[in-house]
């Protein structure tokens, strides 16, 4: 609605507001009260507002709970009304019908956006002038590090940047909690000459006097509490490169989580659709130049062509079943396709067959009681007995070099593998709505909706000379032009921002 669009672009200076009214008395209202307490604004809370008559019989945090009609009488031009519910549109319409000035009304999302923007502005104002730009990279697992690694490695080679690598403890996806274990040694092995630091909290970062910090996953729950975006936003300018290339409209919401991205100062997006969504959510901050949302390429795709040397004759076939047993997400689920994929080894005994499950797959199966620990161990033994490789943590770049054919359903790996020029068999799902980029890729990809069509596609690739090869190369070249120069553009963006 038009009122909402106006509010999105409005910046509210709470210091100039006389009274604050909070509409709602639920969990979000409690969260809002805590944030106002932290910002020393609770003395301005005049009242809470609720449509529930029972709620109005008692006080909330020592404040009266009034009706919307009473709010109309009390709200003045210098006041502000915060709607604390997630789905606030109906209440917004109610206030409009009562004739309450919409310039007084903001949603809880917009309020938290403004708090985050203030934190970013504070750090920008306190930037130090230094010869080197000190950049931190906060990562967790080697499997997705390849998306950000090219930027880290380019900064190591530059005289302008001084990069530092921090590794946080791993997640236990069964309990959704952080563990005490980490992949620190794997990163040290990858960068044996670098200082790689295990980070449990913000105190592990502060001594490095960082100017910018790249986060490598858009989920705050993946980080220790004091290393979450909301805690760091007022101390370091945060940046983000997507941990996977978003190829479907289905997943835009998961890759644009407002609670995380409101705290990020520079966002390097992967696709135009993601950028448009984030610009819409944070239009005011973008207009005020307090947030940069850029679609300037994807760093891990700039140099993927170096992995094109491997030919089909090598016949290493990899299957990547999805982590979720949800038909809306996947098209080649593990249990249904397992025996068929194993039989590929019988059809083509000379090939190397590899399974690359998503890191969360077995944990998700356990959580949903689709299998128990003994069942997982049975599959591990069965895979090994058939001479199939079960790969769960090899660096993605090594896979791009060694794998000849990819069998997959929807995956962010599709774009990376496509850029090698090697063939893909895509197990399609009617529920997946591919975006512009992935739709274009499909003209050079073998589409399979069942086991028979996978077998047919393999026959075409291995026995018939890969008939989609020429078409695939044409599409690959088009995307190569888009990604060429991405790493330099990211470094230039940081350098220009630092000196501005």
N, C-alpha and C positions, 0 to 999 in steps of 0.2 A: 504494500500500500504506500501511497505517496508520503504520508506522515513518517513512516518508517525510513524511507529513503532519505528524507531530510535529516532525520536523527543520526543516521549512519555517518553523515558528513559533518555533524556538529560536534565540536569539542566543548565539553562542559568544564568550567573552572569551578570546582567544588568550594574553593575558598571564598567565592563570591556569592555562594548560595546561603540563604538564611536558614531554611528548614529542608529536611529530607523526609519524604514519606516513602515507606516500603510497602508495596502491594504484595500480600501473601505472607503466610506464617509457617511455611513448610521448611524442608531441609535446605533449600536454596536460600531462604530468608536467613537461616542460621549462618550459612556460609557467608552471606553478604554482611551480616552483622559483624562477624569475626574480621572480615577485611576492613570494614569501617573502623573497627576498634584498633586494628593495626595502623590505620592511617589517621587515627585520632580525630575521627569525624562523628563518633556516636553521640556526642552532645547535641548534634544538629538533628538527630532523629526526632521528629515531632510526634509521629504516630505510625503504627502499622495499619494496613487496610486489608479487610477480608470480607468476602461475600457471605461467609458462613456465620450465621447469627450466633451459634454456640461459641465460636472463637472470639466473638466480640464481648462475651461476658467476662473474660479474663484479660489480664495484662500479658504482654509478651516482651521479655527482657525489660520489664518495669515500665513499658510504654503502653498507652491506650491502644486498643484495636478498634478502628472506626469503620464505618460503611463507606462505600464509594460516594454516596450522596453527601455524607459529611465531608469527605475529601474535597468535593467541589466547593464547599463553603469555605474550607480552610486554606486551600492551596492559593498562593500568591505568586506574582510574576517572578520573584526572586527565589522561589522554591524549586525543588526537583522531586519527581516521582519515579522511583525505580521499580519496575515490574520484575519480581523475583522468580516467577515460574518460567520453565523452559519454553512451553507453548503459550506465549503471551498474547497472541493475536486477538483472541476473543476478548480478553480484558482490555486490550488497546481499543477495540471497537466500542466496548462499553463506555470507556472514558470519553471517546469521541461523541457518542450519543448523549452523554451528560453535558457536553459542551466544554469539557476541560481542554485547555490550550495544549496542543500536542507538542509544542516546543518545551513543555515542562517534563515530558515523559521520555524515559529511556528504558531499555531492557537491561536485565542483569548482564547479558552478554556484552552489550555496549559499555556498560559500566566497567567491567573487568578489562575490556579492550583499552579503555582510557587509562586505567591504572597501569597496564602494561606499557602503554605508549609513554606515560610519564617516566617510567623506569628507564626506558630506552633513551629518552631525551636527556635524562640526568647523566647517563654514561657518556653520551655524545658530547655533552658540555664539558666533561672532565677529561677528555682525551689528552694524553701526554704527547709531546713532540719528541719522537725518538728516531734514531737512524734506521733501525730495523722494526718492521711491523711484526709483533709477537702474536703468533697464531696457534691456538690449541685445537686439537682434534680429539673428540671424545667418542670412543667406539667400544664395541662389546664383543662382536664375533667376526672371525676371519671370513665367514661365508659371504657377508654383505659389504665388507670393507672395500672391495674392488671398485665400488661406485664413487668413493671419495678419495681413494688412494692416489689417482693421477694428480689431484690438486696438491695433496701433501708432498708427493715426490717432486712436483714442479717447483714448489716453494722451497724445498731443500736445495735445489739447484740455483735459486735466485739469491742475489746479494741483498735484495730488498726485504726478504721475509726471514723470520726465524720461527720455524714450526716446531711444535711439541706434540707428542702422541701420548694420550692417556687412555688406558683400558679399564673399564668398569667391570665388576663381577657379572657373571652370567645369570640369566633368568632360568628358573625351573618352571617350564610352561605347564606342568601339571598343577602346581600350587599357585602359579602367577606371582611368585616371590623371588627376590634376589637371593642368590646363594653366596657362599664364601669362595667358591672356585671361580677361576677366570681363564681366559685364553692368553694371558700375558706372555707365556713362554712361546706361543706360536707367533705372536707379533715380534718378540725379540729375535726369533729365528729368521723372520722375514726381513727385519731391519737390525742386523747384528751390530751395526756401527752407531745406531741412534740410541738416545736415552728414551726408553719406553717406560712409562710410569703407571703403576696400579693406583687407581683413584677410587676411594671409598666415599669421599665427601669433598665439599668445596675447599676445605683447608688444604687438600692435596694439589689444588690449582693456584691458589692465591699467591704463593711465592714466585710464580712465573710471570706475574704482572702482564697478563694477556690482554691484548687489544680486542681480539676477536676469538670466538670459539665456535667451531663447527660441530654440531650434533649430528649423529648419523642414523637416528631413528626418531620418528615423530610421535613416540609414545612415552610420556613422562614416567609411566609405571616401570619402564625398562631401566630407569636410572635410580641410583641411590637418592634418597629424599632430598638431601641438600644439593644434589646435582641436577635437579629437575629445572625445566626452563623457567618456571615462575620464580624460583629462588635465585637463579643466575642472571636474570634479565636486568636487574638493577646494578650488576657488578661488571659484566662483560657484554659486549655487543655480540649477539648470537647469530649464527648463520646456519643454513641447512641446504644440503644436496640430497635429493630423494634417494632412499635406500633401494628402490626398485623403480623400473620404468612403468608408469601407469598406462595400461593399454585398453581399459574398459571403463565405461561410465559407471558400472556397478560399484567400483572401488574408489571413486572420487571422494566420497564422504570420509572413508577411512584414511585417505591421504591428505585431508585438509582439516584435520581436527582443530577446531577453533581454540580450545583451551591450551593447545601447544603453540600454534602459529601466531597467536597474539603476542607471544614473547620473543618471536624471532625478528631480527632487524633486517637481514638480507636473506631472501628466499630465492634460491635458484631452482626454478620449476623444471619438470621434465616435459610436460605437454602444455599446449595452449589451453586445453580444457581446465587443467588444474590451476593455471595462472588466472584464468577468468573467474573461477570460483573464489580464489583467495583475494583478488582485487575487489570483487563485489563485497566480500565480508569485511575488508579493511580499507574501503575506499577513502575514508577520511584520513587515516594515517598515511596512505600513499600520497594523497594530495598535499599533505603537510610535509612530505619528504621525511617522515619518521619511520617509514617502512619501505623497503625496496623489494619488489616482486618481479623477477626477471626470467624470461624464457629465452635464454641465449645458448642453448645446447646442453648436452648431457656428457660430462667428462669421460665416463668409462666407455663411451661409444666412439670417441674420437679416433682411437688407434686400434680398434678391434680387428681391422683388416690384417694386422700382423699375424693373426691366428689362422689365416686362410690356407696355409701350406698343406695342412692335413687333407688328404684326398679320400674319396669313398672307398678306394681300394684297401685302405687300412681297416675299414669296417669295424669301427668302435661305435656301438649304438647305445645311447643313454635314454632311459625312461625316467621322467620326473613326475611321479604321482603327487596330487595335491595334498596339503596337510589336513584339510577339512573334509569330513565325510558328508558334504552338503551338496546336493545336486545343483544348487544355484551357483556354486563356486567351481565345481570340477566336472570334467567330462570323461575321465579315465580313472575311476576310483580303484584303490589298491586291491581290495578283496576280489572284486569282480574281474579285474583285468590281470591279476597276478599270474594265474596258470597260463594264460595265453601269452603274456610277455615272456615268461620263462621258456615257452615252447619255441620262441624265435631262435633260441640256441640250437634246437633240433633242426629247424629249417635251414639255418645258416651256421653250421658247426664251426666254421673258420673265424667267425666274428668274435669280438670281445663285447660282452653284454654287461651293462652297468645300470644299477638302480641308484638314483639320487633323490631320496625322499626329502621333503621339506623338513627343516630342523624341528618343526612343531608336530609332525605327522603322528609319530608313535605316541607322544604325550597326549595328543588330542584323542586318539583312539582309546587310550587308557581312561581319560577323563569321562568319555562318553560310554565307558564300559562295553566297547565293541570288541575288546580283547583284554587279556590280562598279561602280566609280565612273562609268564611261561609261554603264552602264545607268541609274544614278540620274539622270545629266544628261539622258539621253533622256527619262525620265519627266517631269522638270522642264520640258523644252521642249515635250513633248506636251501637258502640262496647260495651259501658257500658250497654246499654239496653239489650243486648244479654247475659250479664253475662260473658263477655270476659275481661280479664285484658289487658290494654294497658300499657306496661312498656317501658319507654323511658330513664331511667337513673339509674336503679339498678346496683350495682356493679356486674361485670361479675362473680366473684366467688360465689356470692349468687345464681345466675342463674344456675351455674354448679351444685350446690347442690340440687336445688329445681326442676329443669326440668327433665322430664323422657324421652321425645322424642323430637328431634329437626327436624323441617321441614325447609329447607333452600335451597337457590340456592348458587352460589359461595360466600363463606364468609371466612374470616380469623378465624372465630369462629369454623369452622369445626374441625380443628386439636385439639383445646382445648376440645371441647365436645367429640370428639372421644376418647381422653385419659381418660375420665371417664368410658369408657366401655359401655356407654349407646347408644341406636340406633339413627341413623340419616337417614332421608329421603332427598336425594339430588335431587333437581329439576335441571336436567342437561340442559346445553345450548350448542348447536353445535359450538358456537363461542369461548367457553372457552377451552384453551389448558392447561390442568393440568400438573404440573411439576412432578418430580420423586416421591416426598413424597406423594402428593395428589393422584397420580395414584395408588400408593400402598394402600392407604386408601380405595379406591373404592371397593376393594374385600370384605370389611366388612361393606359396606354402601348400603342401599336400593336406587336404581336409579329410578327416576320417570321423565317421559317426558311430562306427562299430568295429569289432575285431577284424571282420572280413576286409573292411576298407583300409585298415592299418596294414594288413598283409599285402593288399594290392599296391599300396603306396611304397612299401619296402621293395616289392618286386620291380616297380618302375625305377626306383632309385638305384638298386643294386644290379639288376639284370638289363634294364632298358636305357641306361645312360643318363638317368636323371633329367627327364624332359622339361622340367621347370627351371633348369639351371640358367638359361639365357634371360628369361623373364625376371628371375630372382636377382641376377646381376644388375639389371637395369634399375630395379627398385633400390637395391643396395647403394648404387652410385648416387642416386637422388638424395638418400638420407646421409650419405657421406659428406655431401656438400653442406648439409644443415649442421652437422656436428663438427666439421673441420674448424679448428681455432677456438673451440669451447674453453679449453684450459686457460689459454692466454686471456680470454675475455673475463673469466672469473678472477684471475689474478689482477687484471687491470681494474676491475670493479672495486676490489678491496683496496687497492693502492689509491685510486681516485677518491674513494670515500674517506680513507685515512687522512689524506692531505687537504680535504675540503673543510 
